[in-house]
C-alpha cells in the first residue's frame, strides 16, 4: 500500500480530478491526472467498479496490485500531481505482474510528460 500522505481523503478531491483532469488511456485502464500547484507530493487512487468483476475479493486484489506498483514506481511520479487510475478490464486480476507493471508505468510516464 502507499502511505497515508499519498492517498486521497474525501470524495471532493477525487471529484475535482474527474472534473478538471486530463486523461491518458491504456488497454486495461485509464489515468486521470491534474497538477495540484503549490502542494508537494502526489496523491493516488485506484477505482475498480463492480462492472469489472462482481467479487469484492478480486476487485480488491486488482486494487492492491496496482497500489503496490504505484508505490514502487516513484521515478515516474512527479510532485504535485493527483492521479486517479480507473480499471475497466478484469484481465488485470490474472495478468502477469511484469505486464501489469509495464501497463501502469507507461500510463504514469505519459502523464509525467
N, CA, C and O atoms as a printed pandas DataFrame, in Angstrom:
     atom_number atom_name residue_name chain_id  residue_number  x_coord  y_coord  z_coord
0              1         N          UNK        A               1    0.840   -1.196    0.000
1              2        CA          UNK        A               1    0.000    0.000    0.000
2              3         C          UNK        A               1    0.872    1.242    0.000
3              4         O          UNK        A               1    2.009    1.234    0.471
4              5         N          UNK        A               2    0.313    2.289   -0.534
5              6        CA          UNK        A               2    1.011    3.566   -0.484
6              7         C          UNK        A               2    0.743    4.219    0.864
7              8         O          UNK        A               2   -0.226    3.886    1.546
8              9         N          UNK        A               3    1.600    5.143    1.236
9             10        CA          UNK        A               3    1.470    5.749    2.557
10            11         C          UNK        A               3    0.246    6.674    2.613
11            12         O          UNK        A               3   -0.325    7.031    1.583
12            13         N          UNK        A               4   -0.137    7.047    3.819
13            14        CA          UNK        A               4   -1.333    7.849    4.043
14            15         C          UNK        A               4   -1.211    9.218    3.373
15            16         O          UNK        A               4   -2.206    9.761    2.893
16            17         N          UNK        A               5   -0.013    9.773    3.335
17            18        CA          UNK        A               5    0.145   11.103    2.731
18            19         C          UNK        A               5   -0.023   11.080    1.214
19            20         O          UNK        A               5   -0.189   12.133    0.598
20            21         N          UNK        A               6    0.017    9.897    0.605
21            22        CA          UNK        A               6   -0.174    9.778   -0.839
22            23         C          UNK        A               6   -1.575    9.306   -1.211
23            24         O          UNK        A               6   -1.822    8.988   -2.375
24            25         N          UNK        A               7   -2.500    9.253   -0.250
25            26        CA          UNK        A               7   -3.875    8.838   -0.522
26            27         C          UNK        A               7   -4.812   10.036   -0.509
27            28         O          UNK        A               7   -4.514   11.069    0.090
28            29         N          UNK        A               8   -5.930    9.884   -1.169
29            30        CA          UNK        A               8   -6.973   10.907   -1.147
30            31         C          UNK        A               8   -7.749   10.804    0.159
31            32         O          UNK        A               8   -7.892    9.721    0.726
32            33         N          UNK        A               9   -8.249   11.945    0.629
33            34        CA          UNK        A               9   -9.078   11.971    1.824
34            35         C          UNK        A               9  -10.364   12.697    1.473
35            36         O          UNK        A               9  -10.377   13.924    1.366
36            37         N          UNK        A              10  -11.440   11.956    1.296
37            38        CA          UNK        A              10  -12.728   12.525    0.945
38            39         C          UNK        A              10  -12.995   12.445   -0.549
39            40         O          UNK        A              10  -12.083   12.253   -1.353
40            41         N          UNK        A              11  -14.261   12.596   -0.902
41            42        CA          UNK        A              11  -14.672   12.481   -2.296
42            43         C          UNK        A              11  -14.487   13.778   -3.076
43            44         O          UNK        A              11  -14.431   13.745   -4.305
44            45         N          UNK        A              12  -14.392   14.908   -2.403
45            46        CA          UNK        A              12  -14.250   16.181   -3.103
46            47         C          UNK        A              12  -12.982   16.268   -3.918
47            48         O          UNK        A              12  -12.986   16.843   -5.007
48            49         N          UNK        A              13  -11.900   15.712   -3.416
49            50        CA          UNK        A              13  -10.629   15.744   -4.142
50            51         C          UNK        A              13  -10.684   14.866   -5.383
51            52         O          UNK        A              13  -10.192   15.251   -6.443
52            53         N          UNK        A              14  -11.275   13.698   -5.252
53            54        CA          UNK        A              14  -11.400   12.799   -6.401
54            55         C          UNK        A              14  -12.327   13.418   -7.438
55            56         O          UNK        A              14  -12.062   13.335   -8.638
56            57         N          UNK        A              15  -13.405   14.032   -6.985
57            58        CA          UNK        A              15  -14.338   14.690   -7.897
58            59         C          UNK        A              15  -13.639   15.807   -8.675
59            60         O          UNK        A              15  -13.904   15.989   -9.863
60            61         N          UNK        A              16  -12.761   16.547   -8.025
61            62        CA          UNK        A              16  -12.033   17.622   -8.694
62            63         C          UNK        A              16  -11.124   17.073   -9.786
63            64         O          UNK        A              16  -10.973   17.699  -10.835
64            65         N          UNK        A              17  -10.518   15.913   -9.555
65            66        CA          UNK        A              17   -9.674   15.297  -10.587
66            67         C          UNK        A              17  -10.533   14.862  -11.767
67            68         O          UNK        A              17  -10.137   15.059  -12.916
68            69         N          UNK        A              18  -11.703   14.275  -11.511
69            70        CA          UNK        A              18  -12.581   13.858  -12.595
70            71         C          UNK        A              18  -13.069   15.054  -13.405
71            72         O          UNK        A              18  -13.210   14.950  -14.624
72            73         N          UNK        A              19  -13.329   16.181  -12.761
73            74        CA          UNK        A              19  -13.856   17.343  -13.467
74            75         C          UNK        A              19  -12.779   18.124  -14.210
75            76         O          UNK        A              19  -13.027   18.614  -15.312
76            77         N          UNK        A              20  -11.595   18.248  -13.632
77            78        CA          UNK        A              20  -10.576   19.127  -14.196
78            79         C          UNK        A              20   -9.382   18.413  -14.783
79            80         O          UNK        A              20   -8.498   19.060  -15.344
80            81         N          UNK        A              21   -9.330   17.090  -14.671
81            82        CA          UNK        A              21   -8.137   16.352  -15.057
82            83         C          UNK        A              21   -8.045   16.046  -16.533
83            84         O          UNK        A              21   -9.017   16.139  -17.283
84            85         N          UNK        A              22   -6.842   15.678  -16.921
85            86        CA          UNK        A              22   -6.570   15.208  -18.273
86            87         C          UNK        A              22   -6.483   13.695  -18.233
87            88         O          UNK        A              22   -6.136   13.119  -17.202
88            89         N          UNK        A              23   -6.796   13.039  -19.354
89            90        CA          UNK        A              23   -6.898   11.582  -19.389
90            91         C          UNK        A              23   -5.850   10.975  -20.306
91            92         O          UNK        A              23   -5.586   11.478  -21.398
92            93         N          UNK        A              24   -5.256    9.880  -19.839
93            94        CA          UNK        A              24   -4.365    9.040  -20.633
94            95         C          UNK        A              24   -4.964    7.643  -20.589
95            96         O          UNK        A              24   -5.252    7.129  -19.508
96            97         N          UNK        A              25   -5.155    7.025  -21.745
97            98        CA          UNK        A              25   -5.825    5.729  -21.795
98            99         C          UNK        A              25   -4.857    4.625  -22.215
99           100         O          UNK        A              25   -3.949    4.822  -23.022
100          101         N          UNK        A              26   -5.096    3.463  -21.629
101          102        CA          UNK        A              26   -4.382    2.255  -22.000
102          103         C          UNK        A              26   -5.385    1.180  -22.375
103          104         O          UNK        A              26   -6.582    1.450  -22.471
104          105         N          UNK        A              27   -4.906   -0.033  -22.585
105          106        CA          UNK        A              27   -5.813   -1.106  -22.984
106          107         C          UNK        A              27   -6.605   -1.670  -21.812
107          108         O          UNK        A              27   -7.708   -2.184  -22.004
108          109         N          UNK        A              28   -6.065   -1.584  -20.608
109          110        CA          UNK        A              28   -6.731   -2.140  -19.425
110          111         C          UNK        A              28   -7.310   -1.084  -18.498
111          112         O          UNK        A              28   -8.238   -1.363  -17.740
112          113         N          UNK        A              29   -6.773    0.118  -18.553
113          114        CA          UNK        A              29   -7.140    1.149  -17.583
114          115         C          UNK        A              29   -6.884    2.529  -18.161
115          116         O          UNK        A              29   -6.218    2.687  -19.184
116          117         N          UNK        A              30   -7.431    3.515  -17.481
117          118        CA          UNK        A              30   -7.162    4.903  -17.862
118          119         C          UNK        A              30   -6.679    5.652  -16.624
119          120         O          UNK        A              30   -6.961    5.269  -15.488
120          121         N          UNK        A              31   -5.951    6.721  -16.881
121          122        CA          UNK        A              31   -5.386    7.524  -15.808
122          123         C          UNK        A              31   -5.823    8.962  -15.990
123          124         O          UNK        A              31   -5.557    9.574  -17.024
124          125         N          UNK        A              32   -6.493    9.499  -14.984
125          126        CA          UNK        A              32   -6.842   10.919  -14.966
126          127         C          UNK        A              32   -5.897   11.591  -14.000
127          128         O          UNK        A              32   -5.652   11.079  -12.907
128          129         N          UNK        A              33   -5.358   12.743  -14.396
129          130        CA          UNK        A              33   -4.400   13.425  -13.547
130          131         C          UNK        A              33   -4.582   14.930  -13.660
131          132         O          UNK        A              33   -5.052   15.446  -14.673
132          133         N          UNK        A              34   -4.200   15.611  -12.602
133          134        CA          UNK        A              34   -4.268   17.063  -12.570
134          135         C          UNK        A              34   -3.110   17.566  -11.709
135          136         O          UNK        A              34   -2.727   16.925  -10.731
136          137         N          UNK        A              35   -2.571   18.698  -12.079
137          138        CA          UNK        A              35   -1.497   19.319  -11.309
138          139         C          UNK        A              35   -2.100   20.052  -10.128
139          140         O          UNK        A              35   -3.081   20.778  -10.289
140          141         N          UNK        A              36   -1.527   19.876   -8.932
141          142        CA          UNK        A              36   -2.077   20.468   -7.723
142          143         C          UNK        A              36   -1.501   21.833   -7.399
143          144         O          UNK        A              36   -1.947   22.463   -6.441
144          145         N          UNK        A              37   -0.545   22.306   -8.146
145          146        CA          UNK        A              37    0.010   23.627   -7.872
146          147         C          UNK        A              37    1.091   23.599   -6.825
147          148         O          UNK        A              37    2.116   22.943   -7.011
148          149         N          UNK        A              38    0.886   24.302   -5.723
149          150        CA          UNK        A              38    1.952   24.512   -4.750
150          151         C          UNK        A              38    2.144   23.362   -3.766
151          152         O          UNK        A              38    3.174   23.319   -3.094
152          153         N          UNK        A              39    1.220   22.448   -3.655
153          154        CA          UNK        A              39    1.363   21.348   -2.703
154          155         C          UNK        A              39    2.447   20.386   -3.159
155          156         O          UNK        A              39    2.679   20.216   -4.356
156          157         N          UNK        A              40    3.103   19.763   -2.199
157          158        CA          UNK        A              40    4.173   18.829   -2.547
158          159         C          UNK        A              40    3.656   17.397   -2.491
159          160         O          UNK        A              40    2.689   17.098   -1.791
160          161         N          UNK        A              41    4.306   16.532   -3.228
161          162        CA          UNK        A              41    3.941   15.126   -3.238
162          163         C          UNK        A              41    2.778   14.826   -4.164
163          164         O          UNK        A              41    2.098   15.728   -4.654
164          165         N          UNK        A              42    2.568   13.549   -4.390
165          166        CA          UNK        A              42    1.460   13.117   -5.242
166          167         C          UNK        A              42    0.405   12.447   -4.379
167          168         O          UNK        A              42    0.683   12.037   -3.252
168          169         N          UNK        A              43   -0.807   12.336   -4.910
169          170        CA          UNK        A              43   -1.881   11.554   -4.305
170          171         C          UNK        A              43   -2.415   10.632   -5.380
171          172         O          UNK        A              43   -2.514   11.018   -6.545
172          173         N          UNK        A              44   -2.758    9.422   -4.998
173          174        CA          UNK        A              44   -3.219    8.433   -5.973
174          175         C          UNK        A              44   -4.424    7.676   -5.444
175          176         O          UNK        A              44   -4.549    7.437   -4.243
176          177         N          UNK        A              45   -5.315    7.302   -6.364
177          178        CA          UNK        A              45   -6.466    6.464   -6.058
178          179         C          UNK        A              45   -6.637    5.464   -7.200
179          180         O          UNK        A              45   -6.345    5.769   -8.356
180          181         N          UNK        A              46   -7.108    4.277   -6.861
181          182        CA          UNK        A              46   -7.381    3.241   -7.852
182          183         C          UNK        A              46   -8.856    2.893   -7.733
183          184         O          UNK        A              46   -9.335    2.552   -6.652
184          185         N          UNK        A              47   -9.577    2.979   -8.855
185          186        CA          UNK        A              47  -11.011    2.730   -8.883
186          187         C          UNK        A              47  -11.269    1.475   -9.708
187          188         O          UNK        A              47  -10.879    1.393  -10.873
188          189         N          UNK        A              48  -11.932    0.499   -9.091
189          190        CA          UNK        A              48  -12.315   -0.733   -9.777
190          191         C          UNK        A              48  -13.792   -0.943   -9.472
191          192         O          UNK        A              48  -14.154   -1.208   -8.325
192          193         N          UNK        A              49  -14.646   -0.828  -10.478
193          194        CA          UNK        A              49  -16.088   -0.909  -10.243
194          195         C          UNK        A              49  -16.576   -2.358  -10.274
195          196         O          UNK        A              49  -15.834   -3.274  -10.629
196          197         N          UNK        A              50  -17.826   -2.540   -9.898
197          198        CA          UNK        A              50  -18.443   -3.862   -9.930
198          199         C          UNK        A              50  -18.628   -4.370  -11.352
199          200         O          UNK        A              50  -18.775   -5.574  -11.564
200          201         N          UNK        A              51  -18.622   -3.482  -12.312
201          202        CA          UNK        A              51  -18.732   -3.917  -13.701
202          203         C          UNK        A              51  -17.490   -4.693  -14.139
203          204         O          UNK        A              51  -17.560   -5.528  -15.040
204          205         N          UNK        A              52  -16.366   -4.417  -13.503
205          206        CA          UNK        A              52  -15.136   -5.133  -13.842
206          207         C          UNK        A              52  -15.226   -6.567  -13.354
207          208         O          UNK        A              52  -14.961   -7.502  -14.109
208          209         N          UNK        A              53  -15.603   -6.744  -12.085
209          210        CA          UNK        A              53  -15.759   -8.079  -11.527
210          211         C          UNK        A              53  -16.714   -8.004  -10.346
211          212         O          UNK        A              53  -16.649   -7.072   -9.545
212          213         N          UNK        A              54  -17.594   -8.980  -10.241
213          214        CA          UNK        A              54  -18.605   -8.947   -9.178
214          215         C          UNK        A              54  -18.018   -9.241   -7.796
215          216         O          UNK        A              54  -18.546   -8.775   -6.786
216          217         N          UNK        A              55  -16.955   -9.993   -7.748
217          218        CA          UNK        A              55  -16.369  -10.393   -6.480
218          219         C          UNK        A              55  -15.524   -9.265   -5.883
219          220         O          UNK        A              55  -14.631   -8.738   -6.547
220          221         N          UNK        A              56  -15.804   -8.899   -4.640
221          222        CA          UNK        A              56  -15.031   -7.866   -3.952
222          223         C          UNK        A              56  -13.593   -8.321   -3.732
223          224         O          UNK        A              56  -12.677   -7.499   -3.720
224          225         N          UNK        A              57  -13.391   -9.609   -3.559
225          226        CA          UNK        A              57  -12.051  -10.144   -3.363
226          227         C          UNK        A              57  -11.184   -9.865   -4.591
227          228         O          UNK        A              57  -10.034   -9.446   -4.464
228          229         N          UNK        A              58  -11.735  -10.098   -5.764
229          230        CA          UNK        A              58  -10.997   -9.867   -6.998
230          231         C          UNK        A              58  -10.759   -8.378   -7.235
231          232         O          UNK        A              58   -9.669   -7.979   -7.643
232          233         N          UNK        A              59  -11.771   -7.561   -6.981
233          234        CA          UNK        A              59  -11.597   -6.118   -7.149
234          235         C          UNK        A              59  -10.517   -5.584   -6.213
235          236         O          UNK        A              59   -9.698   -4.759   -6.618
236          237         N          UNK        A              60  -10.512   -6.046   -4.980
237          238        CA          UNK        A              60   -9.501   -5.596   -4.033
238          239         C          UNK        A              60   -8.111   -6.110   -4.385
239          240         O          UNK        A              60   -7.120   -5.423   -4.135
240          241         N          UNK        A              61   -8.024   -7.302   -4.958
241          242        CA          UNK        A              61   -6.741   -7.830   -5.408
242          243         C          UNK        A              61   -6.173   -6.945   -6.513
243          244         O          UNK        A              61   -4.985   -6.620   -6.499
244          245         N          UNK        A              62   -7.010   -6.556   -7.463
245          246        CA          UNK        A              62   -6.572   -5.653   -8.532
246          247         C          UNK        A              62   -6.090   -4.339   -7.927
247          248         O          UNK        A              62   -5.025   -3.838   -8.286
248          249         N          UNK        A              63   -6.867   -3.792   -7.024
249          250        CA          UNK        A              63   -6.534   -2.516   -6.394
250          251         C          UNK        A              63   -5.208   -2.584   -5.645
251          252         O          UNK        A              63   -4.376   -1.686   -5.772
252          253         N          UNK        A              64   -5.008   -3.634   -4.872
253          254        CA          UNK        A              64   -3.767   -3.783   -4.099
254          255         C          UNK        A              64   -2.553   -3.954   -5.001
255          256         O          UNK        A              64   -1.490   -3.399   -4.722
256          257         N          UNK        A              65   -2.701   -4.717   -6.078
257          258        CA          UNK        A              65   -1.586   -4.911   -7.002
258          259         C          UNK        A              65   -1.169   -3.586   -7.637
259          260         O          UNK        A              65    0.021   -3.304   -7.773
260          261         N          UNK        A              66   -2.149   -2.781   -8.023
261          262        CA          UNK        A              66   -1.830   -1.511   -8.677
262          263         C          UNK        A              66   -1.256   -0.512   -7.679
263          264         O          UNK        A              66   -0.347    0.244   -8.023
264          265         N          UNK        A              67   -1.768   -0.493   -6.452
265          266        CA          UNK        A              67   -1.185    0.382   -5.429
266          267         C          UNK        A              67    0.286    0.038   -5.182
267          268         O          UNK        A              67    1.109    0.934   -4.995
268          269         N          UNK        A              68    0.609   -1.226   -5.182
269          270        CA          UNK        A              68    1.997   -1.629   -4.970
270          271         C          UNK        A              68    2.875   -1.189   -6.132
271          272         O          UNK        A              68    4.009   -0.760   -5.919
272          273         N          UNK        A              69    2.378   -1.286   -7.338
273          274        CA          UNK        A              69    3.142   -0.829   -8.498
274          275         C          UNK        A              69    3.363    0.676   -8.419
275          276         O          UNK        A              69    4.455    1.158   -8.722
276          277         N          UNK        A              70    2.346    1.417   -8.019
277          278        CA          UNK        A              70    2.490    2.872   -7.863
278          279         C          UNK        A              70    3.514    3.184   -6.783
279          280         O          UNK        A              70    4.320    4.100   -6.945
280          281         N          UNK        A              71    3.496    2.446   -5.698
281          282        CA          UNK        A              71    4.445    2.684   -4.612
282          283         C          UNK        A              71    5.880    2.460   -5.071
283          284         O          UNK        A              71    6.780    3.210   -4.692
284          285         N          UNK        A              72    6.095    1.438   -5.881
285          286        CA          UNK        A              72    7.441    1.112   -6.340
286          287         C          UNK        A              72    7.889    1.951   -7.534
287          288         O          UNK        A              72    9.087    2.044   -7.805
288          289         N          UNK        A              73    6.955    2.557   -8.244
289          290        CA          UNK        A              73    7.281    3.291   -9.472
290          291         C          UNK        A              73    7.400    4.787   -9.227
291          292         O          UNK        A              73    6.878    5.582  -10.009
292          293         N          UNK        A              74    8.069    5.177   -8.171
293          294        CA          UNK        A              74    8.124    6.597   -7.829
294          295         C          UNK        A              74    8.973    7.410   -8.796
295          296         O          UNK        A              74    8.922    8.639   -8.751
296          297         N          UNK        A              75    9.755    6.771   -9.671
297          298        CA          UNK        A              75   10.570    7.552  -10.616
298          299         C          UNK        A              75    9.712    8.220  -11.693
299          300         O          UNK        A              75   10.117    9.232  -12.266
300          301         N          UNK        A              76    8.524    7.658  -11.973
301          302        CA          UNK        A              76    7.623    8.256  -12.957
302          303         C          UNK        A              76    6.692    9.290  -12.336
303          304         O          UNK        A              76    6.046   10.058  -13.049
304          305         N          UNK        A              77    6.624    9.309  -11.020
305          306        CA          UNK        A              77    5.681   10.188  -10.346
306          307         C          UNK        A              77    6.354   11.519  -10.033
307          308         O          UNK        A              77    7.313   11.586   -9.264
308          309         N          UNK        A              78    5.844   12.541  -10.629
309          310        CA          UNK        A              78    6.361   13.862  -10.345
310          311         C          UNK        A              78    5.579   14.470   -9.194
311          312         O          UNK        A              78    4.460   14.050   -8.901
312          313         N          UNK        A              79    6.165   15.443   -8.556
313          314        CA          UNK        A              79    5.484   16.094   -7.441
314          315         C          UNK        A              79    4.266   16.852   -7.927
315          316         O          UNK        A              79    4.148   17.198   -9.102
316          317         N          UNK        A              80    3.367   17.098   -6.994
317          318        CA          UNK        A              80    2.194   17.948   -7.185
318          319         C          UNK        A              80    1.188   17.398   -8.197
319          320         O          UNK        A              80    0.551   18.176   -8.908
320          321         N          UNK        A              81    1.034   16.100   -8.275
321          322        CA          UNK        A              81    0.034   15.507   -9.167
322          323         C          UNK        A              81   -0.987   14.727   -8.355
323          324         O          UNK        A              81   -0.649   14.059   -7.378
324          325         N          UNK        A              82   -2.249   14.825   -8.780
325          326        CA          UNK        A              82   -3.306   13.963   -8.283
326          327         C          UNK        A              82   -3.608   12.949   -9.374
327          328         O          UNK        A              82   -3.851   13.332  -10.519
328          329         N          UNK        A              83   -3.599   11.667   -9.040
329          330        CA          UNK        A              83   -3.776   10.589  -10.006
330          331         C          UNK        A              83   -4.963    9.731   -9.609
331          332         O          UNK        A              83   -5.081    9.320   -8.454
332          333         N          UNK        A              84   -5.851    9.459  -10.574
333          334        CA          UNK        A              84   -6.947    8.515  -10.360
334          335         C          UNK        A              84   -6.878    7.501  -11.493
335          336         O          UNK        A              84   -7.119    7.825  -12.656
336          337         N          UNK        A              85   -6.546    6.275  -11.132
337          338        CA          UNK        A              85   -6.395    5.205  -12.102
338          339         C          UNK        A              85   -7.672    4.379  -12.093
339          340         O          UNK        A              85   -8.019    3.796  -11.066
340          341         N          UNK        A              86   -8.376    4.319  -13.218
341          342        CA          UNK        A              86   -9.638    3.606  -13.330
342          343         C          UNK        A              86   -9.435    2.343  -14.157
343          344         O          UNK        A              86   -9.069    2.412  -15.331
344          345         N          UNK        A              87   -9.670    1.201  -13.547
345          346        CA          UNK        A              87   -9.501   -0.089  -14.217
346          347         C          UNK        A              87  -10.825   -0.465  -14.863
347          348         O          UNK        A              87  -11.869   -0.412  -14.212
348          349         N          UNK        A              88  -10.793   -0.848  -16.143
349          350        CA          UNK        A              88  -12.023   -1.250  -16.820
350          351         C          UNK        A              88  -11.913   -2.607  -17.489
351          352         O          UNK        A              88  -12.692   -2.921  -18.388
352          353         N          UNK        A              89  -10.951   -3.418  -17.058
353          354        CA          UNK        A              89  -10.823   -4.772  -17.582
354          355         C          UNK        A              89  -10.468   -5.724  -16.449
355          356         O          UNK        A              89   -9.612   -5.415  -15.621
356          357         N          UNK        A              90  -11.124   -6.886  -16.408
357          358        CA          UNK        A              90  -10.832   -7.848  -15.355
358          359         C          UNK        A              90   -9.556   -8.641  -15.628
359          360         O          UNK        A              90   -9.156   -9.462  -14.802
360          361         N          UNK        A              91   -8.918   -8.411  -16.758
361          362        CA          UNK        A              91   -7.662   -9.084  -17.071
362          363         C          UNK        A              91   -6.547   -8.681  -16.108
363          364         O          UNK        A              91   -5.559   -9.403  -15.970
364          365         N          UNK        A              92   -6.695   -7.543  -15.447
365          366        CA          UNK        A              92   -5.670   -7.075  -14.507
366          367         C          UNK        A              92   -5.554   -7.996  -13.304
367          368         O          UNK        A              92   -4.510   -8.011  -12.651
368          369         N          UNK        A              93   -6.583   -8.758  -12.991
369          370        CA          UNK        A              93   -6.541   -9.662  -11.843
370          371         C          UNK        A              93   -5.624  -10.850  -12.095
371          372         O          UNK        A              93   -4.925  -11.293  -11.183
372          373         N          UNK        A              94   -5.616  -11.366  -13.306
373          374        CA          UNK        A              94   -4.853  -12.571  -13.629
374          375         C          UNK        A              94   -3.600  -12.292  -14.437
375          376         O          UNK        A              94   -2.860  -13.215  -14.778
376          377         N          UNK        A              95   -3.360  -11.046  -14.741
377          378        CA          UNK        A              95   -2.234  -10.685  -15.582
378          379         C          UNK        A              95   -0.913  -10.889  -14.854
379          380         O          UNK        A              95   -0.824  -10.704  -13.640
380          381         N          UNK        A              96    0.097  -11.268  -15.601
381          382        CA          UNK        A              96    1.437  -11.413  -15.050
382          383         C          UNK        A              96    1.903  -10.066  -14.483
383          384         O          UNK        A              96    1.630   -9.016  -15.066
384          385         N          UNK        A              97    2.590  -10.098  -13.368
385          386        CA          UNK        A              97    2.944   -8.853  -12.675
386          387         C          UNK        A              97    3.832   -7.941  -13.516
387          388         O          UNK        A              97    3.708   -6.719  -13.435
388          389         N          UNK        A              98    4.713   -8.507  -14.313
389          390        CA          UNK        A              98    5.575   -7.684  -15.168
390          391         C          UNK        A              98    4.789   -6.922  -16.214
391          392         O          UNK        A              98    5.070   -5.752  -16.473
392          393         N          UNK        A              99    3.809   -7.569  -16.818
393          394        CA          UNK        A              99    2.986   -6.903  -17.830
394          395         C          UNK        A              99    2.093   -5.834  -17.206
395          396         O          UNK        A              99    1.899   -4.765  -17.784
396          397         N          UNK        A             100    1.550   -6.127  -16.026
397          398        CA          UNK        A             100    0.729   -5.132  -15.338
398          399         C          UNK        A             100    1.572   -3.929  -14.933
399          400         O          UNK        A             100    1.133   -2.787  -15.069
400          401         N          UNK        A             101    2.775   -4.179  -14.437
401          402        CA          UNK        A             101    3.681   -3.093  -14.076
402          403         C          UNK        A             101    4.012   -2.238  -15.297
403          404         O          UNK        A             101    4.048   -1.011  -15.208
404          405         N          UNK        A             102    4.254   -2.885  -16.429
405          406        CA          UNK        A             102    4.571   -2.156  -17.653
406          407         C          UNK        A             102    3.387   -1.291  -18.095
407          408         O          UNK        A             102    3.586   -0.164  -18.548
408          409         N          UNK        A             103    2.162   -1.804  -17.969
409          410        CA          UNK        A             103    0.977   -1.046  -18.363
410          411         C          UNK        A             103    0.790    0.176  -17.478
411          412         O          UNK        A             103    0.496    1.265  -17.973
412          413         N          UNK        A             104    0.959    0.001  -16.165
413          414        CA          UNK        A             104    0.786    1.117  -15.239
414          415         C          UNK        A             104    1.889    2.154  -15.425
415          416         O          UNK        A             104    1.619    3.355  -15.460
416          417         N          UNK        A             105    3.136    1.687  -15.545
417          418        CA          UNK        A             105    4.244    2.624  -15.704
418          419         C          UNK        A             105    4.181    3.392  -17.014
419          420         O          UNK        A             105    4.614    4.542  -17.076
420          421         N          UNK        A             106    3.644    2.771  -18.066
421          422        CA          UNK        A             106    3.511    3.512  -19.328
422          423         C          UNK        A             106    2.496    4.643  -19.183
423          424         O          UNK        A             106    2.702    5.734  -19.715
424          425         N          UNK        A             107    1.401    4.389  -18.466
425          426        CA          UNK        A             107    0.423    5.460  -18.213
426          427         C          UNK        A             107    1.037    6.562  -17.356
427          428         O          UNK        A             107    0.818    7.746  -17.614
428          429         N          UNK        A             108    1.796    6.181  -16.348
429          430        CA          UNK        A             108    2.416    7.187  -15.484
430          431         C          UNK        A             108    3.441    8.020  -16.231
431          432         O          UNK        A             108    3.552    9.224  -16.001
432          433         N          UNK        A             109    4.187    7.390  -17.122
433          434        CA          UNK        A             109    5.185    8.150  -17.884
434          435         C          UNK        A             109    4.516    9.082  -18.887
435          436         O          UNK        A             109    5.017   10.179  -19.134
436          437         N          UNK        A             110    3.390    8.664  -19.472
437          438        CA          UNK        A             110    2.647    9.567  -20.365
438          439         C          UNK        A             110    2.082   10.771  -19.611
439          440         O          UNK        A             110    2.044   11.881  -20.142
440          441         N          UNK        A             111    1.651   10.546  -18.389
441          442        CA          UNK        A             111    1.122   11.642  -17.581
442          443         C          UNK        A             111    2.220   12.570  -17.108
443          444         O          UNK        A             111    1.969   13.751  -16.866
444          445         N          UNK        A             112    3.440   12.054  -16.971
445          446        CA          UNK        A             112    4.545   12.866  -16.492
446          447         C          UNK        A             112    5.146   13.776  -17.540
447          448         O          UNK        A             112    5.892   14.693  -17.199
448          449         N          UNK        A             113    4.844   13.549  -18.795
449          450        CA          UNK        A             113    5.400   14.386  -19.867
450          451         C          UNK        A             113    4.812   15.754  -19.882
451          452         O          UNK        A             113    5.178   16.574  -20.724
